[in-house]
Each structure stands twice: as structure tokens, then as C-alpha cells.
Amino acid sequence: MRNVLRPLRVLGGAAGTLLAVSVMVFAATALAPGDAAAARLAGHGGPERIAELRHQLGLDEPLWTRYAHWLWHAVQGDLGTSYTNGEPVARLIAERAGNSLLLGAVTAVLLVPLALGLGLLAGLRAGRAADRTVSAATLTLVSLPEFVTGTLLVLVFAVGLGWLPAVSVPPAGEGVLTQPRLLVLPVVTLLSVSLAQNVRLVRSGVLAATGSDAVLAARLGGVPEHRVVLRWVLPAAVVPAVPVFARYLAYLLGGTLVAETLFGFPGLAAALVNATASRDTPVVLGCALLVASLTIVLNLLADLLARALNPAARKSS
């Protein structure tokens, strides 16, 4: 019975989370000073024209009516139209989200093996030169905000050496994949903090695992070191790191605001910033739901992976 009810509880929790996110985002955008009509006209229309546009957009209706109308269409797959240009929100998000997902996916593909490899290296060489080097590098990176790291990268590799473009804007009519060089600086910027924190987390897990009775017994029993690492150390180090990895992957795949803004990358972040500034509530809601959905899915996958790697968790469930 428990196995039957668990998926229903998970789905119910996910639906409740998305509903709560939509309510909070809608309230925040609706109660902020100004509205989409005034932002759209930007001083080019008088009070009568603004009132007319507000009526056309439905902004003169009560908040609960506007939210209920949006929610009714959203559950049917219709996220509405942009207040700014009248385009369907789903199309706008699809056009921008592809670039953000590409940037996040490339970063994630590099993040996971690098974090595991450097964390293992530092943990297995605790107190030695390799550990000190990795620890010093990660401490430095984690202390720098992303915009500082990105700015330094631009100064060195774009302005100073001229190896890479300072902005990641593809030529008109071309996609990001036509010029992979555009991805290098945003990806390295995103990797800076996330890699540093995950390396330190894996290192801590490795140190805890190497001091366990199972690892000590295996080493005393003459088990080869590579088998000890793969059989006992790595799983024990990965299990506590999986939920943190999931949060970072959700951040990377859901909209990399700082990096996209810094490099002018044509992703979801730019659309979200513009929509927030213009009080374009349907676009803000659509972006928020996409990020929330990715976060929920990745955390659920992380939970499943952690249970698969941890026998005790499997038994208790």
C-alpha cells in the first residue's frame, strides 16, 4: 500500500509546490509599483490610453479573478500571451529556454565529473600538495561572486589576450551552436562557484568514508586500492553530495541569470529580466514555473539516485 501511495504523495507535493510558486510570483508581480500598461506605453500615452490598454489586458479586473483565469488556462497548457508584444508565452519561453538549457547542460556535463574527480583527488591525498592546491583553488573560487569571476575572465581572455569574444551574442540568423566559442566564458563562469562548492563537499565525503570501519577492514584485508575507492569510498562520498548536485543542476538548467546577463547570452534570463521590468506577469509566471518544474524533477531524480546508492535508505523506504 505504501508503494502505491508514495507516487501519489510525490505528485501531490509537486503540484502543490507549483501552485504555491505561481501564487507567490503572481502576487509579487501584481503588487509591485506600476503595471504592464504603463510600462508598455512608457510615457507615450495619457491616462485615458493607459486605462484603455489596462482594460484590454484585463488589468482592471480583481487580482483573484486574473489569477483564476490564468490558472484555468495554465492547467490546460496555455500560459497566456505576453503583455508586451502579444506573443504566446510558451513560444517565447521555448525560443529562449533552448539556449539556457544548452548552456546549463554543457556546464553540468563538465561539473559532475570534475567535481567527483577533484574531490576524490583532494580527499584521498588529504594534507598533501594535491589536496592543498585543490583546497586553495576552491576556497578562492567560492569566495568570488560569479559576476567578479566573469569580469576577470573577460579582462584576461577577451580584452587582454583576445582569444575569446567578450559577449556571447551570435550573429543575426545564427544559433549559439554555430559558434561554440560563445559558450566558453559563460560556462567557465558558471563552473567557478558551483564546481568549487561541490569539490569541497565530495572531499568531505571522501574523508568521512576513508575513516569508516568498512574501508579500514578492506585495506587491512589486502583489497586493491582502486577497488576500495570504487566499492566503498566513492558511493559513500556521492550519496550526501547528490542532493546538492541536484540543486546546482536545477540552477544551471533553469536560468543562469548572472552569466547570461553579464555576457549578453540570448537565454531565458534576459527574457525574465525584461518581463520583470515591464511587469509582464504571464512571461514571469511561465519562466518561474519552468524553473520550479526543473527543480522538482531534478530533486526527485536525486532522491531516487541517493536511495539506489544507499542500501539503508532503500530498506527504510
N, C-alpha and C positions, 0 to 999 in steps of 0.2 A: 504493500500500500504506500509506503514511504517513497519507493522508487517511482510510483505513478504520480504522487502529489508534488514531488520535487520540481519537475519541469513546469508544472502549473504555477508553483510559487515563483520560480525564476521568471517566467513570462509576465506574471502579475507584477513582480517587482520592477521589471524593466519598463512595462507600460506605465506604472506609477511614477517612475523616475522621469520618463519623457514628459508626462503630463505636468509634473512639478516644474521641470525646466521650462516648458512652454509658458506656464503661468508666470513664473518669475521674470522671464525675458520680456514677455508681453507687458507686464506691469512696469518694468523698468523703462522700456522704450515709450510706453504710452504716457507715463507720468513725468518724463523728462521735459524740461522747458522747450517751447516751440513745438511745431508739428511738421508733417511732411508737406503740407500745402504751402506753408510759409517758406520752408526751405526750397521747395521746387520753384516757386516764383522768384525768390531771392531779391525782393525789392522791386520787381518789375510789375507788380500788380497792387492795386489798392485793397482796402478791406473788403469791398464787395467781391472782387475777383478771388480773393483768398477764401471768403465764405463759400463762394460757388464751387471752388475746387475742393474744399473740405467736404461739401455735400456730395460731390461726385465720387470722392474716395471713401465716403462713409465715415469720415472722421467726426461728424457731428452726432453720431449715434452713441449711446451709453457704452462704457467700456465692456461691461459683461456681454452686451449684445454683439459687439465687434469680435470679442474673443470667442464666443459661442459660434458665430458664423465662420470664423477662421478654423476652429477646431472641427466643426462638422465637415468642412471640405477637406481638411488635412487628413482625417481618418479614411477618406476616400481616395487619397493620393494626390489631391490638388492643394498645393502650397500657396495658391493665390498668384497675384501679379504684383510686380514692383510698383510702388507709389511713384517712383522717379521717372521711369520710362515705359511703364505698362507692359514690360516683357514678363512672360511666365517665370516665376521664381525657380521652378525645377530646371528650366533650361539654363537660366543664368548660373545656378549652382553647378550644374553638370559641366558647363564650359570652363568654370574656374576650378572646380574640385579636382578635375583630372590632373592639372598641373601641381596642385598641392599634394595630391596622393602620390604623384611621381616623385616629388621632392622628398616627401616623408618616407616613401618606400625605399629609395636609394639610401637615405640616411639610416633607416632601420636595418637594411641588409648589411651595412658596414658596422652598425652599432653592436649587434648581438655577438658576432664572432670576435670583434676587437675587445669588447668588454670581458668576455669569458677568457680569452687568451691572455690579456694583460693582467686580469685579476688572478688567474691561476699562476702566472709567472711571478707576480709580486707575493702571493700567498705562500707558494712553495719555496721561494727564495727569501723568506722573511728575514729582515735585518741585513741582507747582503746588498751589494751595489745595485742589482736589478730592482730590488724592492724599493730602495731609497730613491732611485731615479724615477720609477713609476709613481711613487707616492708624492714626490716633489712636483712632478708634472701635473698630476691630477689635482693636487691641492691648489696649484697656481690657476689651472683652468676653471676649477669650481669657484674660485674667488672672483673671477671676472664675469660681469654680465655679458650676455650674448651680443648686445649692441657694441660693447667695447671690443670684444674679440673680432666681430665683423669689421669694425672700423680699422683695427690694426691690420687685418688681413688685406683690406683694400689698399691701405697705405703701402704695405710691403709688396704685394703681388700684382696689384693693378697700377698704382702710381709709381712706386719705386722701380720694380723690375719689368713691369709691362707685360707680364706673362698671361694675365687673365683679365677679362673685362670687369670694370668696376660696377656695372649694373647688369642685371640678368634679364634684360628685355629682348626677346627675339625680334628679328625684322618683321615688318608687316606681312601677313600672309604665311608666315612660317611658324612652326611649333618649336617648343623647347628642345625636343629630341633632335632637331636638325643641327643644333649647336650644343653638344654636351658640355662644352667649356662653361656655358652659362650656369651649370649646376654646381660647379666645383666650390666656389666661395660660399654660397648658401649652405651646401651640405657640410662643409668643414665647420662653419659657424654653428650649425645645429648640433654637430657632434661634440663640440667643445665641452659644454656643461654636462650634457646627458652622458657622454662617454666617461667623463671624469667621475661622476657620482656612481655610475654602475660599476666601474672598475673597483672603486673603494668598497662597494657593497659585496662584490664577488670575493675580493681579497679577504674581507672579514669572515665570509662564509668558509673560505678555504682554511683559514687559521683555526676556526672552530672545528672543522671536520678533521684536520690533521691531528688534533689533540684528542679525538674520540677513542674509545676503547676498541672499536672495530678496526680502525686504521692502525692503531698500535699493535693489535694482535696480528693483523695481516702482515705487517712489516717484520715482526718477530718470527712469524711463520715462514719467512722467505719468499713471500709473494712478490713478483716483479713490480717495480715502482709504477710502471705505466698501467698495470692492471689495478693497483691500489688507487691511482688517481681516477681512472675511468669507472671503477666499480663502486668506490666509497666516497672519495673526496669530491668529485665533480657533481654527482647528484645531490649530496648534502649542501654544497655551496649554491647550487642553482635554485633549489626549492624556495628559500627565503627571498631570492632575487627575482623570481618570476613575476610576482605582483607589481614590483617596482618597474620591471621591464615593460609590463603591460601598460602602466600609466604613461611611461615615456613614449611608447609606440602610439598610444592614443593621442598624445600631444603632437607627435610628429605627423601622424596621418590626418589629424583633424584640423589643421590650420596653423601654420608656423608663422605667427604674426610678426615677430621681431625680424626674422631673417627675410621674409617676403617684403616687408616694408623697407628695410634697410637697402636691399638690392633691387627694389622695384620689380620683384618677381611677379608675373601675372597669375597669381593664385587666388585662393579663397579669402585670404587675409585682406587683400586690397578691397575686394567686394564688401567684406564685413565692415571695414573701416568707413568706406564711403556710405554704406547703408546706415550705419550708426550716426554719422554726421548729418545725414539728410532725413533722419527719423523714418527710414524705410522699414517699417515694422515687419512686413512679410519676408523680406530678404534676411533680416536679422534673425527672425524665428527659424527660417529654413536652415541657415548656417548653424545656429545653435543646436537644432535637432540632429543635424548630420554629425556634428562633433560629439554630442551626447550619445548617439547611437553607436558610433565607432568606439567610444569609451566603454560602453556597456558590453559590446561584443568582445572586445579585447580582454576586458577583465573576466568575463565568463570563460573565455578560452584559457586565460592564465590560471583560473581556478581549476579547470579540468586538467591542465598540464601539471599543476602542483600536486593534485591528487594522484595522478598517474605516476609521478616520481616519488611520492611519499607513501609507502605501504601503510603506515599508521593512519594516515588520513583516509585511505581507502577503506580500512576496516571500520573506522569510526562512523563513516557515512553509510 
